Amino acid sequence: MDRIAIFWDERVLDHDTGVALHEGAASPWITAPQPHTEGPARVRAMHDVLSRGPLAGQLTWHPGRLATEAELATVHPTEYIDRVRTLAETGGWATATTRAGAGSYDPLRAAAGTALEAGAAVLDGRSRMAYALIRPPGHHAQRAQADGYCFFNHAALAAELALRSGVPRVLTVDWDVHHGNGTQDIFYARQDVLTTSIHMNHGAWGPSHPQTGGADEVGTGEGAGYNVNVPLPLGAGDAAYLRAFDEVIAPIARTYQPGLIVAASGQDASAFDPNGRHNVSMTGFRGIGQRLAALADEVCDGRLVVVQEGGYNPSYAPYCLLATLEGLLGADPTPDPLAYVPDQTLGVDAALAAVVEQHRDVWFALSDHPAN
């Protein structure tokens, strides 16, 4: 059985998001405010489940590092990096949901550097599969805009590292419950990175998140057709996510033939997540892992870099991550510790058909997609 190299740097726990009303400023009416949703408890619990649970013997742990500003500048303008540094040195809100505490700059660099270390391990042949267990998430960080708890885009940094290391094409696969708008923004006019995102159909969030995540956002210029969004209806569960992978992501990947897959792994599509309105269970996340590993084996010699994104229920998200890695490794399933609602998503046929139709001329005209 394969092993997965887990990259971890405890400095990511020092990113202080403070107390909050879920993800906004703390309410003056509540005398005992809770931590901001994107706090260290969620990844600390993930670390515990992986290091103490049934996969402990199949995982190897490796240190992360601080990204340099030159490395950050491969996907973010220097003026933006300067703004993030200033904010993270003094503390404050980048947007209405996105906060950094004083002293957060090194933790943010640790998250980015740990993602780069995971990418380097796969690129130089030390591991076929590497997982960067990091926080905060990164996939909402656009070229010059923080949002959705994200400051630097870790998936984009890993993809850019691969390109600069000689990989001709990179596929990104994002299954966080929210649209990977930052990764889309960074590569929207390029063909060397094909960005894909399976997410809740939530639309734009305002000036800091203008992208809708709709199927009609396909890229521009040379990148036209090289951005694929799969927005799923409210309540989408295991079957919807696995069908999206089977009917959209995998056929496109087979045609694109990437040299590396970079995956943005969020667990906030779970049935118990406070930030999502989808119903994916451990079974669904395990199925995603199985399909991703099989696809990587088929198209890029198994080379796969995975970066941690969302997942905000500190009790259940770690088990969903465990299930994802069980799928990647082909390991025996762990029983789901929580009850699960029936998987009865409505509207999936129409949602997937709209994505296929939008990309028919580019990706599905010659494919063996069931719709043809």
Buried (B, 14 or more C-beta within 10 A) or exposed (E): EBBBBBBBBEBBBBBBBBBBBEBEBBEEEEEEBEBBBBBBEBBBBBBEBBBEBBBEEBBBEBEBBBBEEEBBEBBBEEEBBEBBBEBBBEBBBBBEBBBBBEBBBBBBBBBBBBBBBBBBBBBEEEBBBBBBBBBBBBBBBBBBBBBBBBBBBBBBBBBBBBBEBEBEBBBBBBBBBBBBBBBBBBBBBBBBBBBBBBBBBBEBBEEBBEBBBBBEBBBEEEBEBBBBBBBBBEBBBBBBBBBBBBBBBBBBBBBBEBBBBBBBBBBBBBBBBEBBBBBBBBBBBBBBBBBBBBBBBEBBEBBBBBBBBBBBBBEBBBBBBBBBBBBBBEBEEBEBEEEBEEBEBEBBEEBBEBBBEBBBEBBBEEBEBEEE
